[in-house]
Amino acid sequence: LESGTGGAPLCLGGESRGVDLSNVQEFVSLASEFWLHSGVEPQMVAFRRGLYDVLGSGAVYLWAFSPHELRRLFCGEDEVIWNEKELDEHIHCGGGYTKTSEQVRWLREEMLDMPQANRAKFLEFVTSCPRLPPGGLRDLKVSVHPDPAESFGLPRSRACAHRLFLPRYASREELAVQLHEAIWSSGGHHEQNLPP
């Protein structure tokens, strides 16, 4: 089963059987078994072997965690949550910007007003990951610097360093428009040939 019209047979002769009201319950049961168990078993075995190859006998300690806890450790938080205090404490400034610079203050205000989807896109733009790590902003270490190009175009980022290059916009409104355009028009990494 892959697209609903083909793929792996779920039962003997399954490739020649259609799904209708009389067998939809059987189909759902077999499809669930395939998607959640037998269909992914080879990948799970390979994943487990890989963990043991990397972690050795220490991998056994991972089994003490629930799937939700492991997902959180490996993938980060499901929701992008931050508040004014966290933004003030954990957005670092450099290159001439300080915590009291207008552009940094406007950025924090804009980040507070962002809906979930924009917060995830902002993180993806700045870090290449749309999620916060388990420690939140404190462990992410995002920094904001003036754009060395001294232009008033779109913000840029250096994802490997979690660095946002923010032009010296004249208003919060201009910053909001340009930031929104940058985060929603970007795709992939935003590495630039900028000074460190």
C-alpha positions as CSV (number, residue, x, y, z in Angstrom):
1,L,0.0,0.0,0.0
2,E,1.5,3.3,-1.1
3,S,-0.9,5.6,-2.9
4,G,-4.1,3.8,-2.4
5,T,-4.0,2.4,-6.0
6,G,-0.9,0.3,-5.7
7,G,2.0,-0.8,-3.5
8,A,2.6,-3.7,-1.2
9,P,-0.2,-6.2,-0.9
10,L,-1.7,-6.2,2.6
11,C,-3.0,-9.8,2.4
12,L,-2.8,-12.8,0.1
13,G,-4.2,-11.7,-3.2
14,G,-4.7,-8.2,-1.9
15,E,-3.4,-6.6,-5.1
16,S,-6.4,-7.8,-7.0
17,R,-9.0,-6.9,-4.3
18,G,-10.9,-3.6,-4.3
19,V,-11.9,-1.8,-1.1
20,D,-15.7,-1.4,-0.6
21,L,-18.1,-1.1,2.4
22,S,-18.0,-4.8,3.0
23,N,-14.2,-5.0,3.6
24,V,-13.2,-1.4,4.6
25,Q,-12.8,-2.5,8.2
26,E,-10.4,-5.3,7.2
27,F,-8.5,-2.9,4.9
28,V,-8.1,-0.3,7.7
29,S,-6.8,-3.0,10.1
30,L,-4.4,-4.4,7.6
31,A,-3.2,-1.0,6.5
32,S,-2.6,0.1,10.1
33,E,-0.6,-3.1,10.7
34,F,1.5,-2.5,7.6
35,W,2.1,1.3,8.2
36,L,2.9,0.9,11.9
37,H,4.5,-2.6,12.2
38,S,5.4,-4.9,9.4
39,G,5.9,-2.2,6.8
40,V,8.5,-0.3,8.9
41,E,10.1,-3.2,10.7
42,P,13.2,-3.4,8.4
43,Q,13.8,0.4,9.0
44,M,13.4,0.0,12.7
45,V,15.8,-2.9,12.8
46,A,18.3,-0.9,10.8
47,F,17.8,2.1,13.1
48,R,18.3,0.0,16.2
49,R,21.5,-1.5,14.7
50,G,22.7,2.0,13.9
51,L,22.1,3.2,17.4
52,Y,24.1,0.3,18.8
53,D,26.9,0.9,16.2
54,V,27.2,4.5,17.4
55,L,26.4,4.2,21.1
56,G,27.5,0.7,21.8
57,S,26.1,-0.8,25.0
58,G,25.0,2.7,26.1
59,A,22.1,2.5,23.6
60,V,20.3,0.3,26.1
61,Y,19.7,3.4,28.2
62,L,17.5,4.9,25.5
63,W,14.9,2.2,26.0
64,A,14.1,3.8,29.4
65,F,12.6,6.8,27.5
66,S,9.1,6.8,26.1
67,P,8.7,7.4,22.3
68,H,7.4,10.9,23.1
69,E,10.5,11.7,25.3
70,L,12.9,10.4,22.6
71,R,11.1,12.4,19.9
72,R,11.4,15.5,22.1
73,L,15.1,14.9,22.7
74,F,16.0,14.2,19.0
75,C,13.5,16.5,17.3
76,G,12.9,19.4,19.7
77,E,9.7,20.9,21.0
78,D,6.4,20.5,19.1
79,E,5.4,24.1,19.8
80,V,7.5,27.1,19.4
81,I,6.9,29.0,22.6
82,W,8.8,32.0,23.9
83,N,8.0,35.0,26.0
84,E,9.3,38.5,26.4
85,K,11.7,37.6,29.2
86,E,13.2,34.7,27.2
87,L,13.7,36.8,24.1
88,D,15.3,39.6,26.1
89,E,17.7,37.1,27.9
90,H,18.5,34.8,25.0
91,I,18.6,36.8,21.8
92,H,22.3,37.8,21.7
93,C,23.5,41.0,19.9
94,G,26.7,41.8,18.1
95,G,28.3,43.8,15.4
96,G,27.0,47.1,16.8
97,Y,23.5,46.0,17.9
98,T,22.7,46.0,21.6
99,K,19.6,44.8,23.5
100,T,18.3,48.4,23.4
101,S,18.8,48.9,19.7
102,E,15.5,49.9,18.0
103,Q,15.8,47.1,15.4
104,V,16.4,44.5,18.1
105,R,13.5,45.7,20.2
106,W,11.3,45.7,17.1
107,L,12.5,42.2,16.3
108,R,11.6,40.9,19.8
109,E,8.1,42.6,19.5
110,E,7.6,41.0,16.1
111,M,8.7,37.6,17.4
112,L,6.2,37.8,20.3
113,D,3.4,38.7,17.9
114,M,4.2,35.8,15.5
115,P,1.7,33.0,15.2
116,Q,3.0,29.4,15.4
117,A,3.6,29.0,11.7
118,N,5.7,32.1,11.5
119,R,7.7,31.2,14.6
120,A,8.6,27.9,13.0
121,K,9.5,29.5,9.7
122,F,11.6,32.1,11.6
123,L,13.6,29.4,13.3
124,E,14.0,27.5,10.1
125,F,15.3,30.7,8.4
126,V,17.8,31.4,11.2
127,T,18.8,27.9,12.2
128,S,17.6,25.5,9.4
129,C,15.4,23.8,12.1
130,P,11.8,24.7,12.6
131,R,11.8,23.6,16.2
132,L,13.3,24.7,19.5
133,P,15.7,22.3,21.2
134,P,14.4,20.9,24.6
135,G,16.1,23.8,26.4
136,G,14.3,26.4,24.3
137,L,15.9,29.7,23.3
138,R,18.4,29.4,26.1
139,D,20.1,26.4,24.3
140,L,19.6,27.7,20.8
141,K,21.9,30.8,21.1
142,V,20.5,33.0,18.3
143,S,22.4,36.2,17.7
144,V,21.4,39.4,15.8
145,H,23.8,41.5,13.9
146,P,23.5,44.5,11.6
147,D,23.7,43.5,7.9
148,P,27.3,44.3,6.9
149,A,26.1,45.1,3.4
150,E,24.4,48.2,4.8
151,S,21.4,47.6,2.5
152,F,17.8,47.8,3.4
153,G,16.7,44.7,1.6
154,L,15.7,41.4,3.2
155,P,17.3,40.1,6.4
156,R,19.8,37.3,5.8
157,S,21.0,34.5,8.0
158,R,24.0,32.2,8.7
159,A,22.2,29.1,9.8
160,C,25.2,27.2,10.9
161,A,26.0,30.0,13.4
162,H,22.3,30.7,14.3
163,R,23.0,34.3,13.2
164,L,20.5,36.8,11.8
165,F,21.8,39.7,9.8
166,L,19.2,42.5,10.2
167,P,19.4,45.7,8.2
168,R,18.9,48.9,10.2
169,Y,15.3,49.4,9.3
170,A,13.6,52.8,9.9
171,S,10.4,51.3,11.4
172,R,8.9,48.2,13.0
173,E,6.5,48.0,10.1
174,E,9.3,47.9,7.6
175,L,11.1,45.2,9.6
176,A,7.9,43.2,9.9
177,V,7.3,43.3,6.1
178,Q,10.9,42.4,5.2
179,L,11.2,39.7,7.8
180,H,7.9,38.1,6.8
181,E,9.1,38.1,3.1
182,A,12.4,36.6,4.0
183,I,11.1,33.8,6.1
184,W,8.3,32.8,3.8
185,S,10.3,33.2,0.5
186,S,13.3,31.3,1.6
187,G,14.0,27.6,0.9
188,G,16.8,25.6,2.4
189,H,19.9,26.9,4.0
190,H,20.7,30.6,4.0
191,E,24.4,30.5,4.3
192,Q,26.0,33.7,3.1
193,N,29.6,34.6,2.4
194,L,29.6,37.1,5.3
195,P,32.3,38.0,7.8
196,P,32.2,35.9,11.0
